[in-house]
Amino acid sequence: MATSQQSRSVQKSTDVTATKGNEFEDYFLKRELLMGIFEAGFERPSPIQEEAIPIALTNRDILARAKNGTGKTAAFVIPTLEKINNKMNKIQALLLVPTRELALQTAQVCKTLGKHLNIQVMVTTGGTTLKDDIMRLSEAVHVVVGTPGRILDLASKGVADFSQANTFVMDEADKLLSPEFTPVIDQLISYFPKNRQIMLFSATFPMIVKTFKDKHLAKPYEINLMDELTLRGVTQYYAYVEEKQKVHCLNTLFSKLQINQSIIFCNSTNRVELLAKKITELGYSCFYSHARMLQSHRNRVFHDFRNGVCRNLVCSDLLTRGIDIQAVNVVINFDFPKNAETYLHRIGRSGRFGHLGLAINLITYEDRFNLYKIERELGTEIQPIPPVIDKQLYVAPNTLEETQVQQPNRQLALATRQQQQQREFQPEQQQRRNQSSRGGYRGGKHPTGSRDH
């Protein structure tokens, strides 16, 4: 199973090993917080943690540019937890993220690191019911993790009180400050005290971030650990193919690469399900995830894939922002992305926390200009795929003999697909029954989850 690879030591790149030599004890953190940090397997701070934690503890605004997979989440979670007063039953921090999956994962990091602190963490997204959130907020909540639309909804209704929340963190700030979210963020900030601390973390900072910084941040401490936009440790290749040859090319890659786990990206939700079906027909087991699926089902797919139940995951860009699945050593862009930002976040899946990985791009004639543009914008080189790829580029040295090439097993692949379809069908049927009993939805296409706004 893929999980057997996750716990073993792997070769790491210098952006997570080139530290100043600080220890977590140097920051004079609460004993209970240190216990949670060490029990979670942290040994010493990564570079972004060394830069951000001591500054964050002084309540200064921060603008931090760091790569995905370098310990960025803990860099803001640790100081946030340190400053919480668990005797005050008020919301004291908001951690804002662009997607539901990232909200769930960030909340889990808070709970894991703060397990001995008696701090109450609440996660709220467009995939949870408003009634449940209102009931939860009637009890003590110290840290709220969520997506912009739902948080603003709770604040504007007077359900969530942020008047005592002195910490406001925005992870994946480039996405949160896109045109669709910026008006929401501006409104949201008005519910916070004037002396709040704002921390922005992202891998890329487009001009809109500068506009936001000038408007809302007070002399922020700027951290830039990006000497290049692509992740170190990720080897990038492209293969020129016709559209009709893509599945055949994918089959060839499966038969030749030592894949621990892989994520395969498509540019639309329709193509996600079609490709997953074709991969199953080839005899390889795979899960799929996209925005039109029920939230509960997407959570289950994500959980099972992270735990190694299945080796391959086909998805849309829904999953590209900061999702930590360390066992993934191969990312395949079945559909080449349209812009550099999406490309960067996609290939980040294969190099989590400095681990080595492989990114393979299937390029059609129409994609060639995007390929050149992305190379230029990211200052990187995406090379033609060689006949044989050196395993040492993407397989950890101590697992070279253990990570095997996938063998087609049509029976297992079909069983995996049936398992996912049953899970997808059951919650949908349940939701239909619930809505029918309320006199609501009674048939037709199910209006399942869309993006948070």
Sequence and secondary structure as in RCSB ss.txt:
>XXXX:A:sequence
MATSQQSRSVQKSTDVTATKGNEFEDYFLKRELLMGIFEAGFERPSPIQEEAIPIALTNRDILARAKNGTGKTAA
FVIPTLEKINNKMNKIQALLLVPTRELALQTAQVCKTLGKHLNIQVMVTTGGTTLKDDIMRLSEAVHVVVGTPGR
ILDLASKGVADFSQANTFVMDEADKLLSPEFTPVIDQLISYFPKNRQIMLFSATFPMIVKTFKDKHLAKPYEINL
MDELTLRGVTQYYAYVEEKQKVHCLNTLFSKLQINQSIIFCNSTNRVELLAKKITELGYSCFYSHARMLQSHRNR
VFHDFRNGVCRNLVCSDLLTRGIDIQAVNVVINFDFPKNAETYLHRIGRSGRFGHLGLAINLITYEDRFNLYKIE
RELGTEIQPIPPVIDKQLYVAPNTLEETQVQQPNRQLALATRQQQQQREFQPEQQQRRNQSSRGGYRGGKHPTGS
RDH
>XXXX:A:secstr
 THHHHTS   B TTTT      GGGGT  HHHHHHHHHTT  S  HHHHHHHHHHTTT  EEEE  TTSSHHHH
HHHHHHHT  TTS S  EEEE SSHHHHHHHHHHHHHHTTTTT  EEEE TTS HHHHHHHHTS  SEEEE HHH
HHHHHHTTSS  TT  EEEEESHHHHTSTTTHHHHHHHHTTS TT EEEEEES   HHHHHHHHHH SS EEEE 
 SSSS TTEEEEEEE  GGGHHHHHHHHHHHS  SEEEEE SSHHHHHHHHHHHHHTT  EEEE TTS HHHHHH
HHHHHHTTS SEEEE GGG SS   TTEEEEEESS  SSHHHHHHHHGGGGGGGB EEEEEEE GGGHHHHHHHH
HHHT   EE  SS  GGGTS GGGTTTS      HHHHHHHHHHHHHHHHHHHHHHHHHHHHTT   SSS     
   
